[in-house]
Structures are given as C-alpha cells and as structure tokens.
Amino acid sequence: MKRLTPIEHARAKGKTVTMSMPDRGPEVRARIIAWLEKRPGDRWFYVQGDNYAFETAADAAAFKQWLMDALAA
C-alpha cells in the first residue's frame, strides 16, 4: 500500500502535525523510522529527509518525548 504524503493525507482525512529537526545522520534516522514503524496502532506518519508528519498532536508529542529520551541516553 502506498503511504500518503502529508498533502494527500490532509486532503483525505484533515489536518496533520509536521515537525522538522536537524539531520542527525543515517544511524539516528534508521532508529527513528524503526521506532515509528513498531509503535502500537496503525496511525499514519510520513518521513521525508529531516521532516516528520503525524496524524495527531498526541503522536507528535510521543515522538518528541521518545526522541528527547533517546538522544539523552
């Protein structure tokens, strides 16, 4: 199944939450994508470069909290 882009998702289902952060390299990006893919539920997310889009603000907040904890470790 094709993953909708943020614009396609917004047209079909409404507003999305987008965040951008500095590129931290391929290893960190791989960890981020692995976390996004294994989290429970089937909520929509989209990654392009250093930009991340989420279906809900709660998803974005959970991602931000995980990221801060992962970077502090």
C-alpha positions in Angstrom: 0.0 0.0 0.0 1.3 3.5 -0.9 1.9 5.8 2.1 0.0 9.0 1.6 2.1 12.2 1.5 1.2 14.9 4.1 -0.8 16.9 1.5 -2.7 13.8 0.3 -3.4 12.8 3.9 -4.6 16.3 4.8 -7.0 16.3 1.8 -8.4 12.9 2.7 -8.5 13.0 6.5 -7.8 16.5 7.7 -5.0 18.4 9.4 -1.6 16.9 10.1 1.2 17.8 12.5 4.6 18.4 11.0 7.9 18.9 12.7 11.4 19.4 11.3 14.8 18.8 13.0 18.4 18.9 12.1 19.7 15.8 10.2 21.5 13.6 12.7 22.8 11.1 10.2 21.7 7.8 8.8 22.0 5.8 12.0 19.7 8.0 14.0 17.3 8.3 11.1 17.1 4.4 11.0 16.4 4.3 14.7 13.7 6.9 14.3 12.0 5.1 11.5 12.2 1.7 13.4 10.5 3.3 16.4 7.8 4.8 14.2 7.1 1.5 12.5 7.0 -0.6 15.6 4.8 1.6 17.8 1.3 0.2 18.5 -1.6 1.0 16.3 -1.8 1.9 12.7 -1.6 5.7 12.9 -0.3 7.5 9.9 3.2 9.1 9.8 5.4 10.3 7.0 9.2 10.8 6.9 11.0 12.8 4.3 14.6 13.8 5.0 14.5 15.6 8.3 10.8 16.3 8.2 8.3 14.2 10.1 4.5 14.4 9.8 2.0 12.8 12.1 -1.8 12.2 12.1 -2.4 13.7 15.6 -0.7 16.1 18.0 -0.5 13.2 20.5 1.6 11.2 18.1 3.9 14.1 17.5 4.2 14.6 21.3 5.0 10.9 21.9 7.6 11.0 19.1 9.2 14.2 20.6 9.3 12.6 24.1 10.9 9.4 22.8 13.4 11.4 20.7 14.5 13.5 23.7 14.9 10.4 25.8 16.8 8.6 23.1 19.2 11.5 22.5 19.8 11.9 26.2 20.8 8.3 26.5 
